[in-house]
Structures are given as structure tokens and as C-alpha cells.
Amino acid sequence: MICERFGDSKFRDLCEKQYNHSMPFRPLPPPDWIATPATLDKLAGELSRQPRLAVDTESNSLHAYREQVCLIQFSTPERDYLLDPLKLDDLSPLAPIFADLRIEKIFHAAEYDIITLKRDFGFSFANIFDTMQAARILGYKQVGLDSILAEKFGVVVDKRYQKANWGQRPLSPDELNYARLDTHYLLELRDLLQAELEEVDRWRLAREEFGRICQVNGHANGCAAWQRVRGAQEFTDRELAILQELCRWREGQAKRMNRPLFKVISNKTLVNIAQVKPQGYEHLEAAGLTSRQINLFASDILTAVRRGMQARPVQRPSVLRPDESFLRRLDALRQWRKSAAKKLGVESDVVLPRPFMQIIAEKNPKNLETLAALMPDSPWRLEEYSAKILELLEK
């Protein structure tokens, strides 16, 4: 139990700090800390009996070369739980829960959590409710959890911990309390949002989106590192060869330091170096390096530049320009969904997600049956918009 670490009274003080004191304070009991196989098995048994449970994760993407899930939060109507995956070798007891159609898993901004849980533990997902996506479908202007908690429950969350290093141990009492608030209110929030969705006849659309989010995978597209640097496509052959060598050096350096790539050197600075082509220490500052970066990396960077100056030209991927008819269809769909979204008071992708828009423009369906095959598991959109989409494609 977390209360064993720092006492009930301190935890109540931490909870109270999170509240807008114009509203009544409801003290929260300390959450359960799950860090042994025995407590994990007990937790899995408890969660398997729930019709609904709230879930969130914390990762260390801002602090490590390869990010990993460092904390998993669960809430039921009775308890909050904080699970430490860094202390547990096997999380398989949780797999049936995430895949169970009978248990609704409530997330806020589910896509990232699902991608990281699939990546790190191989979980599959069914029956989720995403409170952020629900808020977007309702046309909320502010869909961050802190904004919604403040509006609905008068809870003021300390945002300092959004960028905390969740891979460090021990976590502070403040960090633990911040983490538990990410799930504590989701069950109640979910019911409020479903009622609002039903009131405006968007509940079916929300359920379609929740099903679509379950299928995200987050697999990388396998492109070279330099292709992920903005502006690199416009480089000369020599600049591109230098950039490629710099990217290779940075990758190795980040791995050795166990730091994210951007915390070694930013993409913008790599671009500057490739264009300046520094030949000596005196040119590095002009390329945008800080004094600390020059002290740490000057020799390695200059070596990478020299390798790039001598390297063969980089093989650029061939890019086929889309034909004009595809571009016209894509623009027509884009303009239509923008107008339709404005009428609903939502973002454009709520009306027609980009993957649907792209494939519809590419395949140019001529009838309802063909269009339906391009929009799997989206009957609400098909009913609402199929006639308009087919009309646009005929022009």
C-alpha cells in the first residue's frame, strides 16, 4: 500500500492540494501499490470482476533512448491502483482483461496508451471508452484531462508532473498522487459524457471511434532517420550525405547516453550543420551548437561531417506524384469535411478520419457497396455521409 510509504495524513494533504477549494473536498483513500506477482494476481482477479475500469499509463519518453511504460494506473468504483511494471517480469495476468469484450476499459487519449501497451506487453484491446475522443466528438474546445476535470469536478491538477521521469525510483508522493488522479475520475466522467453523446445523437459515432482506436498499432514505417528530418528532401546530395552521417552518429550517442535523440542534438541543429559543413571547431558555433554541445561532441560531429563529404550520394526514395484526378477528389473531400465539421462544431477528422479520406480519394468508389468496404466498422458515417461522398466523387 502506498499509505505504508508516507502515511494517510500526508496523502490526504496531497489530495486536498488538487482541489478547487470553492467546492467541497472529498478525501481520497491512498491507492494500492502493485509491485509483486502476488499483488498482481490479486489485482487481476479484482479487475476481472468489474464491468468497467479506468486505465492510464506513464512512460519515460522524455528521459530515455527507448521509452517504456513505467507505471500503469487502474481505478474501479472502490479503489485506485498503481502498478509498477519495472518491478514485474510478467504482466500476462492483465492480458485477458484488456481483451475482454465484457469489461469496458476507460482511457483518456487512449491511442498512445494502447500503442505503448501493445508494444511493451503484447496486449490486445476490445471494448474501450476514450473520454478525450468523446469530448472531441461533442465539440469541446479544451479536451485535455486537466481542463475537463476542472470543469466537471472542480479538480485542479498540478501539470508540473506531466514531464516527470516516470522511470526513476522511488517516485515522489506528489508524482504518485498526480498519476492516480489520471484515472480516479474517469468512471464518473465516462457516464457524464455518454449522456451528452446520447443527447446530441452521437453515441453511435463515439462507439465506432472507440472500436477503431482499439486497432492502432504504432508500427514505424521503416524510413531512414534522415527522412524524418523536416526539410531534408530539399537538400543537395552532399548535404543529404552529411545529414545521414550525423543521424547515424546521433543515434549511437543517444543509445550510449540513454537519452532521447532530441536531448542529444535537435533536428534543426543537424540541418544547420549539414548546410554549414563545418571544417573546424570555430565553425560549430555558427552551425547552432551550444558551448556544452561543442565541448561534448565537437570531434565526433566534425568526423561525421568529413565522412559525409566523402560518402556516395544517398539513395533517395522514388516518389510518384499523385495524378490530378486523385488530387481533385482529395481536395473536394477535404473541403466538404471541413464544412460538415463546422456545422457540427467539431474538428474535421471527427467527420471523416484522414485514412478514410485518403483511401476514398485513391479508390474512387462508384457505389455504396464499394464505399462501405473502404470504411469498415463505420456504419454511422456511412449512413450520414455516403450519399454526399458519392456525389462529390461523381463531379
N, C-alpha and C positions, 0 to 999 in steps of 0.2 A: 504494500500500500504506500502511496506517496505520503500520506499523513505520517507514516513512520519516519519519513526522512526529515520533515521540518515542522511537524505539529499542526493540529487542526486550526489553532488560533491564527497562526501566520497565514495558512491557506485562506481562511475567511477574510483576513485583511487584504490579501491579494485579489480575491474575488470582488470585494467591495470597491476596490480602485477601478474596476472595469465598468462600473455603473454610473449612469447619469443620475445624480442624487436628487433630481426633481421627481424621480419615480421611486416606488418602494423597493427596498433592497431585499432580495430573496437569497439567503446564504446557500452556497453550493457545497455539498459534501466533497471531500477530496476524491479525486479519481483513483482507480486501481492501476497499479504499475505491473505490466505483464512482461517478464523477462526470463522465465524459466519454462521448460517443457510442461511441467505440471500446471502452472498457471495458464499457459496457452491452451492446454487441453480443456481446462475448466471454462475458459473464455469461449472456446469454440462450441462447447456444449450449451452455454448460455445463449450465444448468438443464434445457434441453430433453432432455438425455440421462439425466436422473435419473428413477428410478421413484418416488422420494419426495423431498420437500424441505420444510424448515421455513420459515415466514414469520411476520413480525410487522411492525407499523408503529408509528411515534411521530408524534403530532400536537401542535399548539400551542394546543389548545382553551382552556387556562387563561391564554393570553397574547396573544390576538389577537381582533379583532372577527369575522373569518371564519376559522375554523380551516382548516388544510390539512395534508395528510400531509407531514411534514418529513424522514422517514427511513424506509426500508424495509429490513428485515433478512432475509437468507436464510441458511440453513445446509444443507449437504449432508454426507454422512459424512466428506468430506475437508476442507472449508473452511467458513468463515463469511464472509459478505459484508455490507457496509453500503453501501446505495445512497442517494445524495443527490438526491432529486427536485427540490430547489431549484436545482440546477445543470444540470438536464437538461430540455430543452423537449419531448421526445418519448419517452414510455415505451412506445410501441406494441410494441417487440420482446418485451415481457413478456406481452402480451395472450394469445397462443396458449398460453402455459404455464399461466396461470390457468384457461383454458377447456378444457384438455386432459384428457379422461377417463382417459388412461393414466398421468397424473402425479398422485400424491396430494400435496395441499398440507396441511401440518400447521400448525395455528394453536393458540394458547391464547386462549380467549374470542374466537372468530372473528367474531362478529356485527358488532362495532364496526369491526374492520379491514376486513371486506368492504364495509360501508356506506361507509366513507371512501374505499376504493379504487375503488368504483363511482362515487361522487360526483366524485372528482377526476380520474379517468383513464378512466372508462367501461368498466372491465374487467368481464367476466362470469366466473362461477366454476362449476367442476364438480369432483367428487371431492376433498372435503376431509376432514380428521380434526381434530376440535376436542378437545384434551386436557382443557379445562375442562368441556365438556359430558360427556365420557366420565367424568370424576371425579364429576360430579353424578349421572349415571345409576348409578354404582357406590355412591352414598350417602356420598361423602367429606364430612366436616364442614367441612374447610377446602379450598377449591378454588382459591385464589389460587396463581399460579405460584410465588411465593416460598415458600409453605408446602409445596407439592408437591416443589420442588427440594430443600428442606431435608430432607424426609422420605425421598425416594428416593435422592438423591445426596450428601447432606451439604453442599450448596452454600448459603451464606448470602449473599443478595443485599442490597445496600445500597439500601433503599427510599427514600432521600432523593431519588433521581433520577426517581421516578415523576411528579413535578410539575415537572420541568425544562422550561425553554423550549427546545424542540427546533427552533425556528425561528431561533435565534441561531447565528452562525458566528464563529469556529470552535467546534465542540463540544470539551469538555474530554476528556482521556484517560479520566477516570472515567466520564463520560457514555457515551462510545463503548463502553467495556467493559461497562457496565450493559446497553446496547442489545444487544450481541452475545450476552449470556447469556440474553436472552429467546427466542432460537431454538436456541442451541447444543445444548441437551439434549432438545429436543422429539422428535427422531427416536428416541432411546433410550426416552424416556418413552412415546411412542406405542406401542411394542411391548409395554412392561410393562402398559399399560392395556388393550390389546386382549386380552392373555392373561387379565387379570382379568375382562373383559367376557364372554369365551367361557366362563370357568369358572362364572359365575353365569347363563349363558344370556341375556345382554342385548346381545350383539354386534349382532344384527339391529335392535334398537331404536336402538342408537347410530348405526348406518348410516342409518336413517331420519331421525334428527335432523340428522345431518351434511348430508343432502340438503336438508332443509328450510331450514337456515341459509344454504345457497347462494342461496336465493331472496329473502333480505331485501333491502329497498331503502332504508329510512330516509327515504322522502319525507315532507316536512312535510304536515300535514293542512290547511294554509291558513287556520287560525283566526286571529283578530285577536290582537295582542300581549296585550291585557288578559285574554283568555280563558285565557292560560297562567299567570295570577297566581292563586295559591290564595286563595280567599275572595271573589274579585271578584263571583261570581254572587249573593252576598248583599248587594251594595252597593245603596244608593239610586241613583236615576237621576243625581242631581247628583254623588255620589261616583264613579260609574262614568264620567261625562263627564270629571271631573278626572283619574282614573286613565288614561283613554285619552290625554289630552294629555300626561301625564307619561311614558307609554310611548313616545309619538312623540318627545318631546324626548330621552329616554334613548337611543333607537335612533340618532338623529343624532349625539349626543355620543359614543357608543361608536364609531361609524364614524370620526368625526374623530380620536379618540384612538387608534384601532386597539386597542381593549381589549374584552374580553368584557363583556356587559351587566352582569353581577353585580359587576364590578370598577369600574363607574361608580357604581351605586347598586343595592342589593338590592331584590328584590320586596317584602320585608317593610317596608322603609322607604318604598317607593312607596305601599303600602297605608296606612301611618300618615299620610303626607302627605295622601292623598285624604280620609282621615277627619278629620284635624285642620283642613284647609282653611286653611293659614297665610296671613295677610294682610300680614305684615311680617317682617323679619329676626328679630325677637325670638321669633317662634313656631316657627322652623325647628328649633331645638334640641329643643323639646318634641315635634316630629314624628320625632325619632330621628336627625337628621343629625349627623355628626361636625363638629368645627370645620373640618377641611380641606374637607369637602364644602360647608359653608356658604361658605367663602372662595371656592371654585371655582365653585359652581353656584347660589348664592342667587338672583341676579337671574333666571336662566333658569327656575328652579323656580317662583318667585313668578309669573312671566309665564305659565307653563304652567297654574298654578292659576287665574289670572284668566281664561284662555281657557276652561278647563273650567267655571268658574262661569257663563260666558255662552253656552256651547255648547248646542246642541239635545240632547235625550236620545239616548243611544246605542241603536242598534237591537240589541236582544238576540236571539240566535238562538232560534227556537222549539224547545222540547224536548218531544217526545212521551213521556209516561210509559209504560213498558212495561206490557202487560196482566198481570194477576195470574197467568194460567196460565204465561206465559213466566217470570215471577219464581219461580214454584214449581219449574218444571223446572230453572232455573238453580241454585237452592238445592239441589235434590236431587242434581244432578251435582256441585256443589261439595262437598257433604258426603261423597258417595261417593268422589270422587277423593282427598279428604283421608284417608279411612280406608284406601284402597288404597295410597296413598303411604306411610302409616305402616307398613303391613305390609312394604313393600319397603325401608323405611329411606331414602326419597328425598324430595325436595321435590314438592309436589302437581303442578306443571306438567310434571314428568317423566312422570307417568301420563297426563295429558291437558292439552296446552297450552291456554292461555286462548282463543286464536282458535277452536280446535276446540270447546271447551266453549260458547262464546257462540253459534256458528252452529248447533250441535246443539240448544241450548235454543230458538233462534229458529225453526228449520225443523221441529223436532219430527218426525223421520223415523219411519216406521212399520215399515220392513223393512230388511233387511241391505243391499240394493242402494242404497237411498236414503241410508243412513248412510254407506256406503263412499264415495259421491260427495262427502260433506261432509268426509271425512278422506283427501284424496288422498295417495298415496305413504306411507301409514302402515299397511301390512298387519299388522305385529306387534301394534299396538294394536287393530286390528280383530279379529284372532284372539283376543286375550286378553280384550277387554272388550266386544265388540259385544253379546253376549247380556245382560250386566248393564246396559249403557246402554239398550238397547231395553226391558228390564224396568222400569227406572226411569221411562222416558217413558210407559209404559202406565198408571202409577198416577195 
